[in-house]
C-alpha cells in the first residue's frame, strides 16, 4: 500500500490544494460556501433516497421505501428552497449538539464512580449544550462561524496532505534512486 501511495503522491498533493482552496473560499465567500454545502447535501439526499427507494421496492420492505421517499423529498426541498434548507441544517446541528451534550452529562454522572475526571466529560457536555443554544439564538452568526470552522479544518487538513504528499514524493524518489 505504501508503494501505491508513494507512486501517487501527486493525488494527495492535489487533494491538499483543493482542500486549502475550499478553506480559503469559506473565509472569502462564506455565502457561496453555505450554498455549495447545501447543494451537496441536497444531491446526496436525492441520490441516497433514490437508492433507498429502489432497495425497498426490491426487498419489498416498506420502511426502506418510506426512507427513500423522505430522502428524495429532502433532496428536492433542498434544491427548491435552499435558504430554508440551510437554516434547517443549522438547527439540526444545534439540536444535535444539545442532545449530545445532555447525554454526555448524564453519562458522566452515571459513570462518576467508575471514571476519574468525570468533570471533564461534564464540561464537554456543557460546551455542546452551549454551542446548540448559541446556534439557535444567533443562526446567522452561527452559520458563518460553522463555515469558518469547516474552512479552518479544510485548510489545516489540506496543509497536512500537502506535507504528506511531498514526504511521500521524497521517499519514492529515494527508492527509485537505489540500485536494486
C-alpha positions in Angstrom: 0.0 0.0 0.0 2.8 2.4 0.9 4.3 1.8 -2.6 1.0 2.8 -4.2 0.8 6.0 -2.1 4.4 6.8 -2.9 3.7 6.4 -6.7 0.6 8.5 -6.5 1.9 11.2 -4.1 0.5 13.9 -6.5 -3.1 12.8 -5.8 -2.6 13.7 -2.1 -1.0 17.0 -3.2 -4.0 17.7 -5.4 -6.4 16.8 -2.6 -4.5 19.1 -0.3 -4.5 22.0 -2.7 -8.3 21.6 -3.3 -8.9 21.5 0.5 -6.8 24.6 1.0 -8.7 26.4 -1.8 -12.0 25.3 -0.3 -10.9 26.7 3.1 -9.9 30.0 1.5 -13.3 30.1 -0.3 -15.0 29.5 3.0 -13.3 32.6 4.5 -13.6 34.9 1.5 -17.0 33.8 0.2 -19.0 32.3 3.2 -22.4 32.7 1.4 -21.2 30.8 -1.6 -19.7 28.1 0.7 -23.0 27.7 2.6 -24.8 27.4 -0.8 -22.4 24.8 -2.0 -22.7 22.7 1.2 -26.5 22.9 1.0 -26.5 21.8 -2.7 -24.1 18.9 -1.9 -26.4 17.8 0.9 -29.4 18.0 -1.5 -27.6 16.0 -4.1 -26.6 13.4 -1.5 -30.1 13.2 -0.1 -31.7 12.9 -3.5 -29.3 10.1 -4.7 -29.4 8.3 -1.4 -33.2 8.5 -1.4 -33.4 7.0 -4.9 -31.2 4.1 -4.0 -33.0 3.6 -0.7 -36.4 3.6 -2.6 -35.1 1.0 -5.1 -33.7 -1.2 -2.4 -37.0 -1.0 -0.6 -39.0 -1.9 -3.7 -36.7 -4.8 -4.5 -36.7 -6.1 -0.9 -40.5 -5.4 -0.6 -39.7 -3.6 2.7 -42.0 -0.6 3.4 -39.6 1.2 5.8 -36.9 1.4 3.2 -39.4 2.7 0.6 -40.6 5.3 3.1 -37.0 6.3 3.9 -36.3 6.6 0.2 -39.3 8.8 -0.3 -38.1 11.0 2.6 -34.6 11.2 1.1 -35.9 12.2 -2.4 -38.2 14.8 -0.7 -35.3 16.2 1.3 -33.2 16.5 -1.8 -35.9 18.2 -3.8 -36.8 20.6 -1.0 -33.1 21.5 -0.8 -33.0 22.4 -4.5 -36.2 24.3 -4.5 -35.7 26.1 -1.2 -32.0 26.2 -0.4 -32.3 29.0 2.2 -34.8 27.0 4.2 -32.5 24.0 4.0 -29.5 26.0 5.2 -31.3 27.3 8.3 -32.8 23.8 8.9 -29.4 22.2 8.7 -28.1 24.8 11.2 -31.0 23.9 13.6 -30.3 20.2 13.1 -26.7 20.7 14.1 -27.9 22.9 17.1 -30.3 20.3 18.4 -27.8 17.5 17.8 -25.3 19.4 19.9 -27.8 19.9 22.7 -28.8 16.3 22.8 -25.2 15.1 22.6 -24.2 17.5 25.4 -27.1 16.3 27.6 -26.2 12.7 27.0 -22.6 13.3 27.8 -23.5 15.0 31.1 -25.9 12.1 32.0 -23.2 9.6 31.1 -20.7 11.4 33.3 -23.0 11.4 36.3 -23.8 7.7 35.8 -20.2 6.7 35.4 -18.7 9.1 38.0 -17.8 6.2 40.4 -16.1 4.3 37.6 -14.4 7.2 35.6 -11.9 9.5 37.1 -12.1 13.1 35.9 -15.7 13.0 35.0 -15.9 16.7 35.4 -14.1 17.0 32.0 -16.9 15.0 30.4 -19.5 17.2 32.1 -17.6 20.3 30.9 -17.5 18.8 27.4 -21.3 18.2 27.5 -21.9 21.8 28.7 -19.8 23.1 25.8 -22.0 21.1 23.4 -25.2 22.4 25.0 -23.9 26.0 24.9 -23.0 25.6 21.2 -26.5 24.3 20.5 -28.2 27.2 22.3 -25.8 29.8 20.6 -26.7 28.4 17.2 -30.4 28.6 17.9 -30.3 32.1 19.4 -28.0 33.5 16.7 -28.5 31.5 13.5 -26.8 34.0 11.1 -23.5 34.3 13.0 -23.8 30.6 13.9 -23.9 29.6 10.2 -21.0 32.0 9.5 -18.9 30.5 12.3 -19.7 27.0 11.2 -18.5 27.9 7.7 -15.3 29.3 9.1 -14.8 26.3 11.3 -15.2 24.0 8.3 -12.9 26.3 6.3 -10.3 26.2 9.1 -10.5 22.4 9.2 -10.2 22.2 5.4 -7.1 24.4 5.3 -5.4 22.6 8.1 -6.2 19.2 6.5 -5.1 20.5 3.1 -1.7 21.7 4.5 -1.2 18.3 6.2 -2.0 16.5 2.9 0.5 18.7 1.0 3.2 18.0 3.5 2.5 14.3 3.4 2.5 14.3 -0.4 5.9 15.9 -0.5 7.3 13.4 2.1 5.9 10.5 0.0 7.4 12.0 -3.1 10.8 12.4 -1.4 10.6 8.8 -0.1 9.6 7.5 -3.5 12.5 9.4 -5.1 14.9 7.7 -2.7 13.5 4.3 -3.6 13.9 4.9 -7.3 17.5 6.1 -6.9 18.6 3.0 -5.0 20.1 0.3 -7.2 18.3 -3.0 -7.0 
